[in-house]
């Protein structure tokens, strides 16, 4: 028993590794907190007097608009596919998740191209009916347009989590509602919707985090938000202190969303007694309603994925011969390499932290992992500023103290090291959660048995635990890989000079009015993003 007891001592090497990871991952937050005590930059007065109100107004309206529309799209479609039988239902269960693979900025310029004077709709109307429009068919390059674009790409967050909640609800509760005289409409609003409230709010909170992180869509549409303000202060004005102040305000939005989500959840119970659990049977509606429900789901799928995806394929067919060359394959190699390295490092760090948690019964060790995975809730622009400032300071110290020549180049800031480091901070939670699920599945008993036999913790991890959770490790790497591939704000700020990834190349070409050419990089991002989406749907079906 000595070996096991020693492993539970309050301090061991795994706890030390976890603390080191925490210090590294929490660097952006520490930087912002410390720099807030400095005086604001010279541009702050100008921004506060002329732009700050529009940043507040547009950010809040964007959050409220996307929350309302994602609620409408996500909850309605989740309820239909979970509770009714209609043509195409089993296909819509996974088709309606596909928009998650479509980054918002790609969806934005795809829709602009569809509605443009040279787009397929106007070409069809001119050639077939001789109907002509001046300019774009519809102007969506504004705040309402940004709300629409972000909503159709982010509603699957609400759809996924709410659908899972609806599937887990007991049929007994709905039957009791019917016996008390309530119709299906009233049962939905009085029973099913309140039971699914935590799932709905969690989905909307995730979508809101992505809205705060978005830069490509709002920048392309000319909508001033705090994210675009951070970029303007950093790049256009060269004022890091003002960028810090704006990043701090953006962080307040994040913490308010997290606080509201936790408050609404509280200590309430949303589960039925085990003995009353009874799977919900799908309803067979009338023929007219079947057609209506299929039409609703089909319309959402067409608008959120199929139509823009077809437009991308059309552009690719027209431009791939002049775009796909040696430089393009180098672009793929760089992007995939960055994503793979980031995914591997994140999974390794996740294993270290979770193993420290397994070897220690103390609550403070668990809090380390919670803080270390907070980065996913922090917008990419905030993380980038929080990393760039200390790295620039370190580079200056190296040149001023250790080197006499400044021709050696940058050591940290503006390097791939800074970029990968930022990806680790931002996406730690993405890789951590699958690994945590794997450890929970195998339990602690196998690990304890190995320690009782006198095998050291490192060998136990390598020989026992890792082989048992290899599927979770691969899942974590894949999920991080896809998120890194799509990430735009972080990469734009921290990438080395003239260094392009698929995301930055697609965005740069689109903003330079080369929308059709940008579709080649965009298509690879989307096709890669579909893989974990289909994998996630299979997990839900198994549950």
N, C-alpha and C positions, 0 to 999 in steps of 0.2 A: 504493500500500500504506500510505501514511501515515495515511489516514483510518481504516483498520481497526486499525492498531497503536495509534493514539490512543484508540480506543474500548475497548481492553483495558488501559488504564492502571489502576493500582490504585485510583484514585479518580476518580469522575465524578459528575455531578449525580444519576444514577439510584441510585448507591450511597448518596448522601446522603439521598435520599428514603426508601430502604429502612431506613436507620438510624433516621430519624425515625419511621417506621411501627413499627419494633421497639420504640422507647422508649414509644410510646403503648400498644401492645398489651401490653407487659410490665408496665404500671402496676400491675395487681392483684397480681402476684407480688412486685414490689418493695415494695409497701405492706405485704403480709403479713409478708415477711421483716424489714422495718424495725420494724414494730409488735411483733414477737415479743420485741424487746429491752425493751419497756415491761413494767411489772409487770401481772399479770392484774387484771381488774376485780373489783369487790366481789362479784359473783355467782359468781365462779369457784369459791370454796371450797364454796358450796352445791351447785353443779352437780357438782363433783368428788366430793363425799361422797355425793350422793343419785342422780344421774342418769348420770354418766359411764360407769359399768359397763354400764348398760342400753343406752347409745348404742353402746358397743363390741360388746356381745353381739348386739343386734338387727341392726347393720350387717353384722357378719361372717356371721351366720346368713342374712340376706337375700342377701348375695353368694353364699354357698355353695349355698343353695337354688335361686336363679335360675340359677347356673352349671350345676348338675346337671340341672335340668329343661329348660333351653334346649339343653343337649347332647343329651338324650334326644329331644326333639321335632325339633330342627334336623337332627341327623345322620341319624336314622332316615328322615325324610321326604326329605332330600336324596339318600340312597342309593337309595331306592325310585324316585323320579322320574328319576334319572340312569341306572339300570341295568336297570330292568324296564319291560316294556310291559304296561299294564293300562288299563281303561276310565277316561277322564278324566285320564290322565297329563299330556297337553299343556296342559290347563287348570289342573291343580294347580301346574304350574311357575310360574305367575304369581299364582294365587289364594292360595298360601301366603305370598306376599310382602305381601299387602294389610294384615295386622295392623300393619305398621310405620306405617301412616297413622293408627292408633288410639293417641292418647296414653294413657299408663297411668292417669292420673287420670280420664279419661272412661270407660275400660274398667271402672274400679273402681266408680264409682257406677251404671254401667249394669247390672253384675252384681248389685249390691245391690238395684236395682229389680226385676230379673228374679226374684230369690229371695224378695222381700218378700211380706208377706201379701196385698198388692193386686197382686202381679206376675202375669204371664200363666200361670205354671205352677200356682200355687195357685188362681187363678181357674178354670182348666180342671179341676183335680182336684175343686174344690168343686161346680162346675156339672154336671160329667159323672158323677162317681163318688161325690159327697157325702162326699169325704174332706177332713177339716179338720186344719189345723195351728195351733199357737199361735205367733204371731210369724213370724219368717223361716223359710223352708224349711231353710236351712243358714246358720250364722253364719260368714261369711268375713271379717268385719271384725277381723282379727287377723293375726299374723305369717305363718302358713301361707297365709292368704288373699292377703296382699300378695305372697308368693312366686308363687302361682298367677297372679295378675293380671299381674305384671311379666313372668313367663315367657312367657305366651301373646302378649304384645305385643312381646317382644324376641327370641323364638326365630328370626324371619326373618333377623336378623344372621348367626346360625350357619348357617341354611339356605342363604342366598345365597352366602356365601363357600365353604362346604363343597361345595355343588352345583357351583360353578365348578371347584373342585379335583378332584372326582370326574370331571367331564367331560373334564378335561385329562389324566387318568391314562391311561397306555398299556395297551391290551388285551394286549400281549405279556407284561407282568408277571403278569397274572391267568392267562393261558394257561400260563405257566411254573409257577405255583402249582398249577394243576390237574394238570399232568403229574407233579408231585412227590407227587401223591396227596391234596392238600388239597381239601375240599369247599368249597362257596360260603360257608358260615358261617365256616370257618376262614380262607379267603382274605380275607374282609372284615376280620377282626380282626388277621390277620398281615401283610397286604399293603396293602389299600386304606386302612384306618384310620390306620396309621402314616404313609403317604404324605400323607394329608390333615391330619396333626396341626397343622402351622403355620396352616392355614386355620381349623381348628376353634378353636384357642386364640385366634386373632385375632378370630373372631366372638364368642367368650365374653368376651374383653377389652372389645370394644365394648359388649356387653350390660351388663357390669359397670360401665362408665363411666356408662351411662344409669341404672343402679340407684343409684349414688352421687349422681347429679344429681336423682333423683326427689324431689319434695316433695309433690305433690298426692295420690298414692296413699297414702303412709305417713301423711300428715297426716289424710286422710279416714278411714283405718282405725285411727288412734290408736296407731301404732307409733313409738316413740321411736328416731330415728336421728340421726346428726350433722347432717344437713340440717335436720331439725325443731328440733334444738338450736340451730343458728345463728339460725333465725327467732325462737325463744323468747328467746334472749339479746339479740337486736337489738330486737325489737318489744315483747316483754312486760317485759323487764328494763331496756331502754335501755342496755345495757352493751356498747359496741363492742369493748373489749379482750377480753372473754370470747368474743365472737363471732369475733374474730381467732384466738384460741387454738383454738377448735373448728374453724375453717376450716383451720388449719395441720395439725391431726390428720387431717382429711378429705383434705388434700393428700397426706399420708403414704400413705393407702390407694391413692390414684391412682398414685403413683410406685412403690409395691410391685407393683401390677398391671402397669404398664408394664415394670418390671424383670423380673418373672417371665416375661412374654411374650417379651422379648428374650433372656433366658437359655435358655428352652426352644427357641427358634429357632436361636440360636448360629450356627455356620458350617456346619451340616449341609446336605447337598444332598438335595433331595426330588424331583429331576427325573430322567427317564430319558435315556439317550443318544439324540441326535437320530435316529440311524438306526433305533432301536427303537420310535420313536413310532408308535402305531397306534391310531386312535380306538376307544373301547370300544363294542361292539355291544350293544344292549339285549336282555335275555333275555326269551323268551316263556314265562312260568310256566304252571302248570296253571290250570284254570278256578277251582278253589277258592282258589288263591293270588292270582289276579287280583282276585277279590271281596274277599279279605282286605286286599290292598294298597290297593285303592280305598277300602275302609271305614276304614282307618287314616288315610289322607290326608283323607278327607271329615270324619271326626270332629275332627281337628285344625283343619280350616278352619271347621267349624261353631262350635266352642268359641271360636276365636281371632278370628273376624270375623263370620260370617253371623248367628249368634243375637244378639249385642249390637247389630249394625247394624240388624237388624229391629226390635229393641226401641227404638232411637233413632228409626227411621222412624215407629213407632207413637206415640211421645211427640210427635214433631213434628206428626203429623196431628191430635193432640188439642189442641195448644197454640199452633200457629203464628199463629192469628188474633189472639190477644191479646199475642203476643210480637213478631211481625214488624211493626214500625212505623217511624216516622221515626228514632227513637233507635237502633233495631236496625241500620238502614242506615248510620247514622253510626258505629256500632261496627265494621261491616265496612270502611267507608272508612278509619277510623283504623288498624285492624289491617293491612289491605292496604297502606296508605301506609307504615307503619313497616317492614313486611317488604320492600317494594319499594326503599325508600331504603337500607336496610341491605344488601340484596343488591347493589345498584348500587355502593355504596361499597366493599364487600368485593371485588368483582370488579376495580374500579379499583386498589385497593391491591395486589391479587394480580398484576395486570399490571405494576405498577411494580416490585415485588420480583423477579418473574421476568425482567423486562427487564434489571434490574441484574445478575442472575445470568448472563444471556446475554452481557453486555458485560464480564464480569470472570471470569478463570480461577481466582481465588483461593478457597480452601476456606472461609475465614471469611465470605465473602458468602453462601455456601450455608447456613452455620450460622445466619445471620440469619433466613432463611426458615423454618428448622426451629423456632427459638424462637418466631417470630411466629405459627406455626400450632399452638402447644401448647395454646391456649385451649380447643380442643374436648375435651381430656382433663380439663379443670378443671370441677368442678361449678358450676352457675350461681350457687348461693348464695355460693360462695367468691369468684367474680368480682364479684358485686354488692357484697359487703362491701369487697373490695379497691379498688373504684372509688368507693364512697360516701364512705369516710373521707377520701381526699385532696380530693375535690370539696367536702366540707363545710369542710375546712380552707381551701381557696381562697376559698370564699364568705365565711368569717369574716375572712380577710385583706382581701378587697375592702371589706367593710363597716367594718372597723376602721381601714383605712389610706386608702382612696380615697373613701369615702362617709361623710357625717355622718348621713344618714337611713337607717333600716332598713326603709323602706316600699317600696323599689324591687322587692322580691321576690327570689327565688333566681336566681342566674346559671347554676349548673351542677348542684348536687345537687337531686334531685327534679324534673328537667326532662327533656324528650324528648331533649335532647342527651346526657345521661348514659345514657339507655336505649339509644339508637342506638350510642353508644360501646361499651356493654357487649355488644350484639349483635355488633359487629365483633370484639371480643376473643374472644367465645365461638365464633363460627362462621366465623372466618377460614379454617380448614382446609377447610370445606365448599365454599367458593367457590374456594379456591386449587387444589385437586386437579384439577377439570375444566380450569381454565385452564392448569395445568402440562402436562396431557395434550395439550392443543391445541398448545402450543409445541413439545413433543417430537415431535409428529406432523409438523409442517412443517419441523423441523430448523433448522440455523443457516445453511445455505448461501445461501438466498434473502436473508437479512438481510445476510450478508457481501457478496453481490453488489451490493446497494443501497448499502452503505457505500463500496465500491470506486468506485462511480460518483459519489462526492462528496456523497451525500445525507445530511443530518444525522440523528442517532439518533431525534430526536422525529418527524421527517417519515417516516422509515423505519417506525417503529412505527405511525404513523397511516395511512400509505398502503399498507404491505405486510403487516405482521404482523396487525394487528387484523382486516382483512377476511378473512384466511385462517383465523382462529380464532373467527369470530363465533358458530359453533355451540357451541363450548366456553364462550364468554362467556354465552350465553343459558342454557346448562345450569347454570352456576355460580349465576346469578341465581335460577333456579327452585328449585334445591336449598336455597339460603339462605332464600328466600322461605318455603318450607314449614316449615323448622326454626324460623324466627323466629315464624311463626304459632302453632306449638305450644308455644313456650317459656313456662314458668310461673314458676319461682323468680326468675329475673332480673327479670321484669316486675313481680311482686308487690312486690319490694323497691325497685326504682328508678323505678317509674312516678310521674308527677306525682299530686298528691292528687286523688282521685276520678276518675282517668283510667282507663278500662276498655278492654281489648282482648277479642277473642273468647275467648282462653284464660282470662283473669282473670274475665270475666263468667260463663263456664260453671262455673268452680271456685267462685266466690262463691255463685252460685245453688244449686249442688249442696250446698255446706256449710250453706246456709240452708234445707235440706229442700225446695228447688224443683227437684227432679231432672228432672221432665218438662219444665219450662220451659227448663232449661239445655241440653236436647238440640238446640235450634235452632242455637245457636252451635257446639256440638260437631259437628253434622253438616257445617257448612261447613268446619271444620278438617279433618275426615276426608276429605271429597270433594276438597279442595285437595291433601291429602297423597297421594292416590292417583296423581296425575299423574306425579311423578318416579319413583314406584315402577314404574309400567308402562314408563316410559322406561328405567329401569335394567335391567329384564328384557330389553328389546330389545337393549341393549348386550351382555348376556351371551350371548344367542342368536347375535348376529353373531360374537362371538369363538369 
